Amino acid sequence: MPDLKDYSGMAALSICEALLLAMNDRKILPEGEIIGVLRDAAATHENATGAEADMETHRAVSDLINRIIAGGNSVRRPQSN
């Protein structure tokens, strides 16, 4: 069963995704800038140093961010029919 930390992380991710979508929709940040923000966040975790337990967490976070980039979840893209 997820604990409070898991819920906090899921809430933070949902809020950030909603903010990125809103900034793109309102043309505050273009798609390229949003992808850049996500890549910067992933790189921060990819380049982290520390104990092995901490590194596992950083790798998992980086992997998740890279999956978000690949999936296009943080920008609205036209649906192809």
DARA-V575269 format. One line per field, one symbol per residue. ss: DSSP state (@ for helix, = for strand, . for the rest). burial: + if it has 16 or more other ideal C-beta (glycine too) atoms within 10 Angstrom, else -. A space follows every 50 residues. Layout:
BEGIN
ss=???
burial=???
END
This chain:
BEGIN
ss=...@@@@@@@@@@@@@@@@@@@@@@.....@@@@@@@@@@@@@@@@.... .@@@@@@@@@@@@@@@@@@@@..........
burial=-------------------+--++----+----++-++--++--+----- -------+--++--++-++----++------
END
